Amino acid sequence: MVKEFPISPLEKIAKEAGKTVGADRVSAEASRELRNVMLEVADKIAADSVAVAQHAGRVTVKREDIILATRRK
């Protein structure tokens, strides 16, 4: 499955982060890799959130499930 997620916002995030350490430019390859990593992390959080909701006896994932999923490591 190909996941669509715009690179433009990630380029902005990377450029802003880079400015704090003196890196003014971010390569297209770096932006794509940031997207890939962020999508992997998002998939893991989503899966963990579903597990939290199921544990609570629900089929709907709530905000609290995402918060719990990201804090339970």
C-alpha positions as CSV (number, residue, x, y, z in Angstrom):
1,M,0.0,0.0,0.0
2,V,1.3,3.4,-1.0
3,K,0.8,6.0,1.6
4,E,0.1,9.6,0.6
5,F,1.5,12.3,2.8
6,P,2.7,15.7,1.5
7,I,6.4,16.3,1.9
8,S,6.1,20.1,1.9
9,P,5.1,20.4,5.6
10,L,7.9,18.0,6.6
11,E,10.4,20.1,4.6
12,K,9.3,23.1,6.6
13,I,9.7,21.2,9.9
14,A,13.1,20.0,8.9
15,K,14.3,23.4,7.8
16,E,13.1,25.0,11.0
17,A,14.9,22.4,13.0
18,G,18.0,22.8,10.9
19,K,18.1,26.5,11.5
20,T,18.7,26.0,15.2
21,V,21.9,24.1,14.4
22,G,23.0,26.1,11.4
23,A,21.8,23.8,8.6
24,D,19.8,26.0,6.1
25,R,19.0,23.3,3.5
26,V,17.3,19.9,3.6
27,S,17.7,17.5,0.7
28,A,14.6,16.0,-1.0
29,E,15.9,12.6,0.0
30,A,16.1,13.6,3.7
31,S,12.5,14.9,3.5
32,R,11.3,11.7,2.0
33,E,13.1,9.7,4.7
34,L,11.5,11.9,7.4
35,R,8.1,11.1,5.8
36,N,8.8,7.4,5.8
37,V,9.9,7.4,9.4
38,M,7.0,9.5,10.6
39,L,4.6,7.2,8.8
40,E,6.1,4.1,10.4
41,V,5.8,5.8,13.9
42,A,2.2,6.8,13.1
43,D,1.4,3.2,12.1
44,K,2.8,1.9,15.4
45,I,0.9,4.5,17.4
46,A,-2.3,3.7,15.5
47,A,-2.0,0.0,16.1
48,D,-1.2,0.5,19.8
49,S,-4.2,2.9,20.1
50,V,-6.5,0.3,18.6
51,A,-5.2,-2.3,21.1
52,V,-5.9,0.2,23.9
53,A,-9.5,0.8,22.7
54,Q,-10.1,-2.9,22.4
55,H,-8.8,-3.5,25.9
56,A,-11.3,-0.9,27.1
57,G,-14.1,-2.9,25.3
58,R,-14.6,-0.3,22.5
59,V,-14.4,-0.3,18.7
60,T,-13.8,3.4,18.5
61,V,-10.4,4.8,19.1
62,K,-10.5,8.0,21.2
63,R,-8.0,10.7,21.9
64,E,-7.2,9.2,25.2
65,D,-6.3,5.9,23.6
66,I,-3.7,7.7,21.5
67,I,-2.3,9.5,24.5
68,L,-2.1,6.2,26.4
69,A,-0.5,4.4,23.5
70,T,2.2,7.0,23.3
71,R,3.0,7.0,27.0
72,R,3.0,3.3,27.8
73,K,6.6,2.6,26.7
